[in-house]
């Protein structure tokens, strides 16, 4: 009897197989959980099928399933929701259930319900079977890998857990000469009214920086070092600050986006914007038309931090993300910011003297369109600098930048190898007295005034108060140095400059063991 039951089951199985073979479909079949199948088994088979197609990934930092949204010029990383997941399943697989028709078991195609896809997206057995994606790229980044100069692969590159858009531009001429590369740089920058030659050097450094992030010391990670904030500053409006800054976005992301002024954003608002941008895979953040004073601790931290944390826009989910962003801002002269910003930035100055703002001319009327049409050539020109640097043994830049040492070594080394200057040259210009780091400028005047009056003698705050009219230090005239609270506030400010040298004058104190407001100050010529 047992043998008979086994034979009957085998016959039914053969009938089912024959029926399945009759179904005409180019898509693989997957058994629906509605057949009484355990959802985790369904999730495991589903992840195996979809992983091979490289269409969904696990974003490690958020532990969420994501997909790549491709456009003509760029791509974005977006969270995969349960409804969109149904569409992906049906576009790549045929989910089926087994039903009986006229006594014969047949396969019937049936959509997977949203309540099931929602569960699958949360299962660790599904997530952990997917490829991890750590960064999305829009251009073929050159990489030092196993001590050789190579490129990131198009599509998914398992070496770096990266995705390079299939629509990304190609390096059109990997053997371009330096002369040809310089011609392309000249065409892009012709028409911009740089204040001096160093501003042009810094502009070139700005638009090659995103392309050198694969040349770091760690071979298993791209974007392993941070780069300075770029400040595009001009003597007036309509001088071309944002137009120049936008070149970087067009080269690397296929478009130029100018964000709202950071000076008009709260720290929380800016944090959420950066989190949203990083989650989508953006690498370029430019804030235009900043006015007044920039004092945003979240922004200051983002410039140098490899990791940023915050809440996602529209929710309370806290995330920690690798900070791959390149930051830049624009403003006119008179814009002020903190010493921390000053020490984390390189500046690109523009000076437009003609009365008519519309009289500026560029070689290419629509420069961005010209760059888009020739992105492969522009990338080839930038790659040429890297190739020459590599051929010369990868020399380090000759000028350090304390906040960004590896960037200074690599970017400075590349530009010096190609006789293009060095972006780490100290920016020192008289018209900067009209803006920038106001605190340091005020302290510079204070150092000079106090030294002129007292020489290199130790002085107390009372001594300074007695001579305040003689010192004529406008920034401190409103302070009452006889008031204990204001005296402490003043000393707290000046204490930040103890041990520093401004205008060739060094500030020291007599005894650090004393309470700060009771210490004596000494301003000595070096």
Secondary structure, 3 states (H helix, E strand, C coil): CHHHHHHHHHHHHHHHHHHHHHCCCCCEEEECHHHCCCHHHHHHHHHHHHHHHCCEEEECCCCEEEEEEECCCCEEEEECCHHHHHHHHHHHEEEEEEEEECCEEEEEECCCCHHHHHHHHHCHHHHCCCCEECEEEEECCEEEECCEEEECCCEEECCCCEEEEEEEECCCCCCCCHHHHHHHHHHHHCCCCECCHHHHHHHHHHHHHHHHCCCCCCCCCCCCCCCCEEEEEECCCCCCHHHHHHHHHHHHHCCCCEECCHHHCCHHHHHHHHHHHHHHCCCEEEEEEECCEECCHHHHHHHHCCEEEEECCCCCCEEEEECCCEEEEEEECCCEECHHHHCCEEEEEECCCCCCHHHCCCCCCCHHHHHHHCHHHHHHHHHHHHHHHHHCCCCCCCCCCHHHHHHHHHHHHHHHHCCCCCCCCCCCCHHHHHCEEHHHHHHHHHHHHHHHHHCCCEECHHHHHHCHHHHCCHHHCCCCCCCHHHHHHHHHHHHCCCCCEECCEEEEECCCCCCHHHCCEEEEEC
